[in-house]
């Protein structure tokens, strides 16, 4: 039984708190996870990220020796989440009879045909087998298909008397020698395969005329004279217990399935494909089953439309957000188990009740620190370092108005466990995050970007923090030219960018979009302004200072 996996993931364009919260909360859940009788955890919690790691976070992860969580773009149900059949692929060399027996044994109507490297070569269905039995009238079909003698032996329950069963019947036709030796001589050609009864003269005539294979029916004893002639002329002799009628009726079933299988325009899918898209595509196709491939195009199984109805939703825990617009794509298709957050209540809805912990603190990682304490779990130094760095980042080293005494206490306790100096770590983190020269304008803006809604209005807010006003002024000049295009790409009505000077505890608020200037200047008391920005002293928090003031202004205007 496959172990259940739960993804722990933060918001899109993740900041340090979002990444560190995912890692540290997954760690806590794994420690607390119930074990089975063999001491194995029933579930594994895996940290993920819904966007690129910014420079500050990358520094923190490297400093504390932690790897970046794997990136996920979507939590929609995929084919790897359904109960598909792991029907083994078969060789294209097996007989139609063998394929039919396998289908009955496995209770399937489709068999995938693979090569020795497990690459899909074709598919064979019950209709193909019916065709081989009912519709093949070409007496040369056996040789055209390069049928191996081994297949013929298997199909006819026969025994190889002379010759190599691993050889192939590649030239000639199949004839049934029911008449005299003279009649047989007149109808037989070089390299034919001859079905013959217990008639030594006819058997010898076939060998003398250059047949490639004799199938002797009813399983009689074969004379030494016939055997010697067969060996001398390199003729394969197969003895079958069946009568001539039965042998003639069955022999086409020895043809290898590659001769009848579908080779071109095979409709197949990959494990990573999303169920919604696959369901829509398969609804237009008459096939009943479809091959499934992995990322390396290796065959792994087969599924039907019915399997699509039995899919398991991905299970996720969300940290540091509860807004649908900030969540990983297709969050509606996932099963949300928990939400751990410190922001205002957002727009996410769940089908069933979930564990939801939301506290008015400066950082989600402070909540997670509390949960370690509540459960009596000892915090490892590297985990403590991540939690401490996240609190430093989210509270701008305790300068943000969102910062509480609990955040400060938690950060100091965690710094002791991690054996780091808070001021030194903060300075190095913020310096790493302020290195904008090697980043594009889009990368700078996306490193901490969130979208908010008020009625029909959508606006995006990016925050860029630095230790130096000089660095922020350079960023200001660079981002002005890309904001209009970014509005279109993000599908928002306006964009606001907070250029936050950590040391002076002030922000330059850059705006773009119709109505943005009126909104911004109506919401804040500002010290100075230019054509597309204002400077607001004391404003360092998007969550507690910027967004609430904008929402209040919008509400007053709506009323």
Secondary structure, 3 states (H helix, E strand, C coil): CCCEEEEEECCCCCCHHHHHHHHHHHHHHHHHCCECCCCCECEEEEEEECCCCCHHHHHHHHHCCCCCCEECCECCCEHHHECCECCCCECCCCEHHHHHHHHHHHCCCEEEEECCCCEEEEEEEHHHHHHHHHCCCCCCHHHHCCEEHHHHHHHCCCEEEECCCCCEECCCCEEEECCCHHHHHHHCCCCCEEEECCCHHHHHHHHHCCCCEEEEHHHCCCCHHHHHHHHHCCCEEEECCCCHHHHHHHHHHHCEHHHCCECCCCCEEECCCEHHHHHHHHCCCCCCEEEEECCCCEEEEEEEHHHHCCECCCEEEEECCCCHHHCCECHHHCEEEEEEECCCCCCCCCCCCCEEEECCCCCHHHHHHHHHHHCCCCCCHHHHHHHHHHHHHHCCCCCCCCCCHHHHHHHHHHHHHHCCCHHHHHHHHHHHHCCCCCCCHHHHHHCCEEEEEECCEEEEEEEEEECCHHHHHHHHHHHHHHHHHHHHHHCCCEEEEEEEECCCCEEEEEEECCCHHHHHHHHCCCCEECCCEEEEECCCCHHHHHHHHHHHHHHHHHC
